[in-house]
Amino acid sequence: MPSSPLQMHEIDARLRPFPTPDVASEVGKLQSDGERFVRFDIGEPDFETPTHIKDAAIAAVRNGYTHYTSAKGLPELTAAIANCYAAKGIPVSPENMAAFPGSKFALYAVLSLLVDQGDEGITQDPSWREVRGE
């Protein structure tokens, strides 16, 4: 533990780069050279975002949806999902579900419920570099 607060240049020197964007960039270069890949790196689609989705994103920003939501997701979204299930005859309460912003957070949330501090676990390899502590 340093005896004085870390300065920004010290923090910057200690941070390790997050490799995913570099890997994605390299794969993109190889693809432009004709190499074929099945992409599992950053979830980058191989098609343009449809116009209606772009328009919805712009409208969301204009309507103030620019902050983090609760860990369980937007209440309007979980209610809409519950309504979809109800329409299929499956009663689900929005209070008993979550709509996570991505798979990493979903896995984190599930593991947080199942694993206590100090428990040991096994992860697969390959895995996220952050899981391996690299």
PEMOGI-V785153 format. One record per pair of residues at least 6 apart in sequence whose C-alpha atoms are under 6 Angstrom apart, sorted by sequence separation. I is the first residue (numbers start at 1). J is the second residue. If there is no record, write none. Layout:
i=I j=J
i=I j=J
This chain:
i=100 j=106
i=82 j=92
i=82 j=94
i=79 j=94
i=78 j=94
i=73 j=98
i=72 j=98
i=73 j=99
i=72 j=99
i=73 j=100
